[in-house]
Amino acid sequence: MDVNKKETAPNSSAGTEEKQSPNTINEIITDLTEKGNIDRLITCTLEELYDNAFPPKKPIVENFLYTGTYLFVGAPKIGKSFLMAQLGYHISMGIDLWGYKVHKGTVLYLALEDTDARIQMRLSRMFGMEGCENFYFATRSKSLNYGLEAQLEQFVTEHPDTRLIIIDTLQKVREAGGDKFSYASDYDIVTKLKTFSDKHDICLLVVHHTRKMESTDSFDMISGTNGLLGAADGAFVMQKEKRTDNRAVLELAGRDQQDQRLLLDFDRDRCIWVLKQAETELWKEPEDPVLDAIANVLTEDSPIWNGTASELLQVLPEIDMQPNMITRKLNICAGKLLIDYGISYESRRNHSGRMIKLELVKE
């Protein structure tokens, strides 16, 4: 079967002549399945891979929480729900958290172990009585295999700016059964949640409990099998030495952020968690001279650049690259260009050849 590769990049607009979708492989698989040919392995060469640009993983809280499905794990009554409410409030209000930059959006908090009255009391103590229009709560929902996905689908459709959905707790939405603690069952339930979060480009944060047995690796403390963590994009583990302590250790590990270990103090007067110390210093990626040079091409007075790769190199005299290499560089770094420099990148073919479009964009 002849498969034509097409190119595009984050923030590309609909209706252009020829654009590559990052879901090209999935579309091919669907087409083969409909035709009954499910034995063929879909492959691409390294060259084809470099000639594609894929959407970046969007930060919800930069260097802390990204789109995808994450576990938030801790012992019962350790203060997880206070931190979930705090995180949801900061994202819904667009207020930075502990020095991490927050990207504002609608938040849905499924507080399935709480009541409306308890949530009201908790939030008023934490943040006062000023309301927030895009922070939503529910104390009841269907289980995952019996309607939860449809409920979440409806909410996201009605609130297209949704960034975060908190499910508190996993046990409240999973199905009871003899194999509920099997690796396959654990992997399957998180995979279903991840499929939903990836489809809608949002973050699903799933609250879960630790097991009683101690381990030198905090992430081995997650109750259940390794299937939960294996299917998730990452996890947060919150621990205290004693339940009555005001201090907790929060460890996080994920595919799209660096491993971190944070020391938190609980302010009992305001019922919020305060960052006291970050034990691990974030690694900063070195500056990229090519992206720096491209960023200097665009200004507020001239926020859009269009042209071929050869024409782009003409306005970048300090960059010594071949045209096809600058295109591949942009394909690979499209996400970094967008998130770190605020520049969207598109590549599409018309009657004159392959054209590049660079544009300064707002958040």
N, C-alpha and C positions, 0 to 999 in steps of 0.2 A: 504494500500500500504506500503510495507516495504521500508524504507528509510535508507540507510547506511550512517552514518556520517563519514566524512573524515577530516583530519587535515592538515593544512599548516600554513604559516605565511608570513609576508612581505619578499619580495625578494627571495621567493622560486623559484627554477628553474623548467622548464618544463621537463617532461619525467620521473619523479620519479614514484615508484611503486603505491603508494596510497597517495593521498593528499586531504585535505579538501579545498573546495573553499568557500570564504565568500559569494558567490552568490548561495550557495546550495538551499536556500529556494526559490529564484527566479526561479531557474531551475526546481524545483518541481512544482511550480505554473504554469509555462509554459507547463510542461508535462501534468498536469491535465487539463489545458484549451484545449490543442490539442485533448484530449480524451473526451472532452465534460463534464468533471466533474469539474465544477467551484463552486460547493456549499461547498466543503470540506474546512475547516479551517486548514491552515498549522500552526502547533505549534511545540515548542520544550521545553523540560524541562530545569530547571535551571542547572541541571547537564550537559546536552548536550550543553548548552550555554557556560559553563565554559570549556568544552572540545574542544572548537573552538578558533582559533586565527584569528583575523581580521586585515587587513591592517590599519596602522595608518593614521590619517588625516595629510597630508603633509603640512608643513609651506611653504608659499611663502616668507613672511617676518615674522620671528619668533615673536610670541606674538602680532602680528598685523594683518596678512592676511594669510588665509589658503585656501586650495582647497575647492571649493563649489561656490555658487552664493551669492553675496553680493550687497546690494544697497549702493550707495554713493549719499547722498541727501544734497541739499543746494539751497538757493535762486539763481535766475538767476544772472549772472555776479558777483558772489561772489569770484571767483577764483578757481572753481572746476577743470576747464580744465588745469590750470597751475599745480595743484597738481596731476592730472591724468598723465600728461606728465612727471612730476618729478618722480612719482612712476614707470611708465613704463621704463623710462631711467635707474633708479637705478637697477631694476630687470634685464633688458637686459644686463647691464654692470656688474652685480654682485657686486654693490657698496652698502655697508650698508647705511640704511636710519635712521637718528636721533638716532643712537645707536642700532637700531634693525638689527639683522643679516639677510641679503638678500640671497636667493638661486637663482642663475643665471639661466636664461632660455629665450626662445623666447617670445616676447610680440607682440600682435596685438592690435592696438588702432583704433577702429572705431570712428573717429572724424566726426560724421555725421552732426554737425552744423558748421563745419569749412571748409576752403579751403586749398589746398596744399600750397598756398603762405603764408597764415596766420600761418600754422603749421611750415613752414620753418623759418619764422621770429621769432616765439615764441621759438623754440628749439635752434636756433642760439644764441639768447639772454641768454637763460638759461644755455647752456652747451658748447658754442663755436661751432666751425665748424668741429670738428673731428667726423667722421661718426661712426655708430654702425650697424653691419651687421644683428643683430637679433631683431631689433625694427622696426616693420612694421606698416604702416598707410593705412587707406582707408577712403575716404570722402563720399562714397556712398555704400549702401548695399541693399539687398532685405529685406522685412519685415519678421517677424518671421513665419507667416503662409503661406508665399509665397516664400520660398527658402532660408532664412537666415541660417537655420540649415545646409542645404546642403553646403552652402558657407563656413561656419565655419568648417564643417566636412572635406572638401577638404583642407582647410588651415592646420588643425591639422595633417592630414595625410601627408602632404608635409613637415610639421615642427613638428616632433614627440617630440621635446624638449620644446614645448610650455608650459608655466607656467601660463600666464595671458592673458586674452582677456578683453579689456575695451570697453563697449558699451556706447557711449555718443551721444544721450541720449535714455532712454527707449521709449519716445514718438515717436522717429524716426523709431522704429522697431515694434511697436505694431499696431494693426489694428483699424481703425476707425469704430465705430458702436454705436448703441443706448445703449448697455450694457457695454461700454468700462470702465466704472467706477464702475461696480458691483463687489462685493466681489468675486464671482465665476470667473469673467473675470480676475481680478487682480491676484488671486491665480493661475489660469491656466497658465498665461503667465510666471510667475516666476517659476512655476513647470516645464515648458518646458525647460527653461534655466538651471534649476538645474539638470534636467535629463541629459542634455548634459554635464555639467561640471563634474558631478559624473561619467559619462561613460568614460570620457577622463582624469579624475583625474587632472583637471586644475582649475584655479580660473576664474570665470566670474564676473567682477565688472561693475555694471550697474548704470550709472549716472541718477539721477532723481531730480525733483524739490520739494521744500517744498510748503505747502499750505500757504495762507495768514493769516488764523486764528491762533492766538497765543495759546500756551499750556504750562503748567508747565513741561510736559514731552516732551523732544526734539523729541522723536521718534513718538509722536503723530502728529508731524509737517509734516510727509511724505504725499505728495499729493496722493489722491486716498483712497482706503479702507485699512483696516487692512490685507487684503488678500496678499498684496505685502510683508509686513514684515513677515507675518505668514508662507509664503512658502520659504522665503529666509533663508540662513544660518546665516545671520547677516546683520548689517547695520552700516554705518557711517553717522553722521549728522554734517554738517559744518554750523556754524552760526556766524554772526557779529552783534554787537549792531547797527552800522551804516555802510552803504555800503562803505563809504569813509575811514573807519578804515583800518589800516594795520594789526590789530590783529583779529584773529578768534579763536573760540572754536571748537574743533573736538572731538565729542563723538562717541565711538564705542561700540557695543554690539554684541555678537555672540555666537553660540553654542560651538565653539572650542577655543575661547580666552576669557580672562577676560575683563570685562567692564572697559573702560578707558575714561578719559577726559584729552585732551591735549590742551595746549595753544600754538598757532602758530603765528608767525610774518611773514608778507610778505615783503621780500627784493625787493623793486621796481627796484633797479639797476640790479639785476640778475634775477628777476622774479621767485624766488623760495620761498617756504615756509620753515621757520626755526622753529624748536622746541625750545620754550622758557622754558616751564615747563610742567611736567606731574603731574597733580593734584592727580592722583590715583596711589599709589605704587603697583606694581605687586606682587601678592602673590606667593611665591616660595614653591613648593612642597617639603616636607622634604625628606632627603636622604633615600634611600631604601637599607637596609643592604644586602638583597638577591641579588639585581642587582649589588650593589657595589662589592660583593664577586665574582659574575660571571665575572664582568669586569676585575678582577684581574687574572682570569684564562687565559685570552687571551692576548698575547703580539704580537709585530711586528714580532718577531722571530717565534712565534707559534700562528698564527692568526686564526686557525680553531680547533674546538674541536668536536669530534663525540662520541656518546655513549648513554647508557640508562640513565633514570632518576636516578636509583640507583648508577650508576657509576659517575654521575655528583655530587651527594651528597657526594661521597667519596673524591672528590677534593675540597669540601666545608665543612670542618670539623666544622666550626663555625656556620653552618646553621642546625638547628634541625627541619627537616620537613620529612614527608612521601613522597615517590617517586611520588605518584599520585598528591600530593599537590604542589610539585615543578613544575610538568608539567602544572598544572592549573595556577600557578603563572606566568609562562612564557607565557602561552596563553593570559592571561589578560594583562600582561605588555609588550607584544611583541612590541607594538608601542613605548612605552617609552624607551625600551631597544635599539631600532633602532635609534630613534631621539636623545636621550640624551647620549647614550653610543657608538653609531656607531656599534652596534652588531646586525646582522640579526639572526633570529631564525627560524628553521624548525623542524617539527615533522612529521615523517612518519613511516609507518609500513613496515617491510620486514619479511623474514622467521625467523629472530632471535627475533622478537618482535618489539615494538615501539622504534624508534631511534630518538635522538635529535642531531641537528647540530647547532653549534654556530660559527659565523664567523665575524671577524672584516671587515667592509666594508668602502669604501670611500663614500663621499657624492654623 
